[in-house]
């Protein structure tokens, strides 16, 4: 499966929904809908005026509550997974993705919030780092992104919110990180030890580092094995 952004795997039908209501329907058919930041399996890890980041760690057989999305969302799938998404009053849509899959959901285009729930339907944990964009879409997204011509980095398809790469860093290798854009997200797909400039980072799958200011310029693999991570430049 290519490492480009897999829109077909996670494309959802953005149908109008009653997401602005605390409960949709009435009587015995009422379904409780919560904002995404109040959904227990969406753990908020970072929040600023421009960005919101939450992580998902959904064990096999487990579903989130129904929740609503209002902003553009970049989903960074950091482990191979089989999952399902179920829109309100619709049948579940089964989906699969490899580690390193990036998907941008343009939820801000819709007049109503998008409501769904997510379940881990396979025998592996669904692990995701979700980056929400809280500001309107910039008129010229990619004009402030510098190209990153790094031999260890594989460029993924661009989105309207930025550009992603898969970085495979051999043992003891170091590279200069891309500059430009409004922020930089690093999301590991393996465990290990990295150096960001002079700061040590003990990485694990499902963790991340996010920089709006004071971004590191250098990343080094300090361990004996190759490390893979997603690098995303936000516009």
Residue pairs with C-beta under 8 A, 6 or more apart in sequence:
1 98
3 98
3 100
3 154
3 156
3 166
4 156
4 157
5 101
5 102
5 103
5 104
5 156
5 157
5 159
5 164
6 97
6 98
6 101
6 102
6 103
7 103
9 95
9 96
9 97
9 101
9 103
10 75
10 85
10 95
10 97
10 101
10 103
10 105
12 85
12 87
12 93
12 105
12 114
12 116
13 87
13 90
14 106
14 107
14 109
14 110
14 114
15 87
15 90
16 110
16 111
16 112
17 24
17 68
17 87
17 88
17 112
17 113
17 114
17 115
18 24
18 25
18 33
18 88
18 112
18 115
19 33
19 68
19 88
19 112
19 113
19 114
19 115
20 68
20 112
20 113
21 33
22 32
22 33
22 34
23 30
23 31
23 32
23 33
24 30
24 31
24 33
24 66
24 88
24 89
24 115
25 31
31 66
31 88
31 89
32 65
32 66
33 65
33 66
33 67
33 68
33 88
33 115
34 65
34 66
34 67
34 68
35 67
35 68
36 42
36 54
36 67
36 68
36 69
36 132
37 44
37 52
37 54
38 67
39 64
39 65
39 67
40 64
40 65
41 56
41 57
41 58
41 62
41 64
41 65
42 54
42 55
42 56
42 64
42 67
42 130
43 54
43 55
43 56
43 57
44 52
44 53
44 54
45 53
45 54
45 55
45 208
46 52
46 53
46 210
47 53
48 134
48 212
49 134
49 135
50 133
50 134
50 135
50 182
50 183
50 212
51 131
51 132
51 133
51 134
51 183
51 210
51 212
51 234
52 71
52 131
52 132
52 134
53 129
53 130
53 131
53 132
53 185
53 208
53 210
54 130
54 132
55 127
55 128
55 129
55 130
55 206
55 208
56 64
56 118
56 126
56 127
56 128
56 130
57 125
57 126
57 127
57 206
58 64
58 83
58 118
58 119
58 120
58 125
58 126
58 127
59 120
59 125
60 120
60 121
60 122
60 123
60 124
60 125
61 119
61 120
61 121
62 119
62 120
63 86
63 117
63 118
63 119
64 117
64 118
64 119
65 117
66 88
66 115
66 116
66 117
67 115
67 116
67 117
68 113
68 114
68 115
69 105
69 107
69 113
69 114
69 115
69 116
70 107
70 108
70 113
70 114
71 107
71 108
71 132
71 133
71 134
72 104
72 105
72 106
72 107
72 108
72 132
72 133
72 137
72 160
72 161
73 104
73 105
73 107
73 130
73 131
73 132
73 133
74 102
74 103
74 104
74 105
74 130
74 131
74 132
74 133
74 159
74 161
74 162
74 232
75 101
75 102
75 103
75 104
75 105
75 128
75 129
75 130
76 101
76 102
76 128
76 129
76 130
76 131
76 185
76 187
76 208
76 230
76 232
77 97
77 98
77 99
77 100
77 101
77 102
77 103
77 127
77 128
78 99
78 100
78 127
78 128
78 129
78 187
78 188
78 189
78 205
78 206
78 230
79 99
79 124
79 125
79 126
79 127
79 189
79 205
79 206
80 97
80 98
80 99
80 124
81 96
81 97
81 120
81 122
81 124
81 125
81 126
81 127
82 94
82 95
82 96
82 120
82 121
82 122
82 123
82 124
83 94
83 95
83 96
83 97
83 118
83 119
83 120
83 121
83 122
83 126
84 92
84 93
84 94
84 95
84 118
84 119
84 121
85 92
85 93
85 95
85 116
85 117
85 118
86 92
86 93
86 116
86 117
86 118
86 119
87 93
87 114
87 115
87 116
88 115
88 116
92 119
92 121
94 121
96 122
97 103
99 189
99 228
100 166
100 189
100 228
100 230
102 156
102 159
102 164
102 230
102 232
104 159
104 160
104 161
105 114
106 160
107 113
107 114
108 133
108 136
108 137
118 126
119 126
120 126
127 205
127 206
129 185
129 187
129 206
129 208
131 185
131 210
131 232
131 234
133 161
133 234
137 160
137 161
138 235
141 160
141 161
141 162
141 235
142 158
142 163
142 235
144 180
144 181
144 182
144 235
145 162
145 163
145 178
145 180
145 181
145 233
145 235
146 178
146 179
146 180
146 181
147 178
148 155
148 165
148 178
148 231
148 233
150 165
150 167
150 175
150 176
150 178
152 167
152 168
152 169
152 170
152 173
152 175
153 165
153 166
153 167
153 168
153 175
153 231
154 165
154 166
154 167
154 168
155 163
155 164
155 165
156 163
156 164
156 165
156 166
157 164
158 164
160 235
161 234
161 235
162 181
162 232
162 233
162 234
162 235
163 232
163 233
164 230
164 231
164 232
164 233
165 178
165 230
165 231
165 232
166 228
166 229
166 230
166 231
167 175
167 219
167 228
167 229
167 230
167 231
168 226
168 227
168 228
169 175
169 194
169 219
169 220
169 221
169 226
169 227
169 228
169 229
170 221
170 226
171 221
171 223
171 224
171 225
171 226
172 220
172 221
172 222
173 220
173 221
174 195
174 218
174 219
174 220
174 221
175 218
175 219
176 217
176 218
177 184
177 215
177 216
177 217
177 218
177 219
177 231
178 184
178 231
178 233
179 215
179 217
180 233
181 233
181 234
181 235
182 212
182 234
182 235
183 210
183 211
183 212
183 233
183 234
184 210
184 211
184 215
184 231
184 232
184 233
184 234
185 208
185 209
185 210
185 230
185 231
185 232
185 234
186 208
186 209
186 210
186 219
186 229
186 230
186 231
187 207
187 208
187 229
187 230
187 232
188 194
188 203
188 204
188 205
188 207
188 208
188 227
188 228
188 229
189 205
189 228
189 229
189 230
190 203
190 205
190 225
190 226
190 227
190 228
190 229
191 203
191 204
191 205
192 202
192 203
192 221
192 222
192 223
192 225
192 227
193 200
193 201
193 202
193 203
193 221
193 222
193 223
194 200
194 201
194 203
194 219
194 220
194 221
194 222
194 227
195 201
195 218
195 219
195 220
195 222
196 209
196 216
196 218
196 219
197 216
197 217
197 218
199 216
200 222
201 209
203 227
203 229
221 227
